[in-house]
């Protein structure tokens, strides 16, 4: 009887631990010029192939969620300014687990502001893990 309870407890703890480490999608809410964009990022094994997302006239935004043998699990957020026609990196943020999964309070990134220097444009964003 004690052995079966111990096995059940170990199985339950193992399933809870694995549920906490599963990679869900990341959802970012991007605000620029009074409009809001939703940018989702599923886990990928090829982070360099993730495309930028055009945000308004002067920004591109990219969210990468990956787990690599060399770098481990991470979420990276890139914001590019487009003042000269080509994207130029103006902001990068990196996050590692554990990610705060609460839906409110601006997710695991907090509420962020990014400024494009030559046009004085402001982009805001916050990201959260989806269940």
Residue, then its C-alpha position, 0 to 999 in steps of 0.5 A: x500500500x505504501x509503495x503504491x502511494x509513493x509511486x503515485x506521488x512520484x508520478x504526480x510530481x513528475x507530471x506536474x514538473x513536466x507540465x511546468x517546463x512545456x513550452x507554450x506560445x509567446x504572445x506580444x501586444x505591440x502598440x504604435x500610433x494608436x494601433x495594436x498588433x498581436x505577434x505570436x511566437x511558437x517554439x522553434x529550433x531555427x531562430x535565425x529563420x524567424x521573420x520580422x513583423x512590420x509595425x507601422x511605418x518605422x518599426x519591425x518587431x520580432x519575437x523568437x522562442x527557442x530551446x537550443x543545445x548550446x543556449x538552452x531555452x530563451x525568448x528574445x525580442x528584437x525591435x528594428x527602426x526603419x528610417x533609412x529603408x533598411x532595418x536597424x536593430x534599436x532594441x533587444x531583450x532576452x528572457x530565460x525561464x521561469x516565465x511568469x504565466x500570469x495574464x495581467x500585469x503586463x506579462x513576463x516582460x513588463x510594459x516596455x517603451x522603445x524609441x526610434x531616434x531619427x523620427x522620434x517615434x515610440x513603440x510600446x509592447x508587453x509579452x506573456x506566455x499562453x497556456 
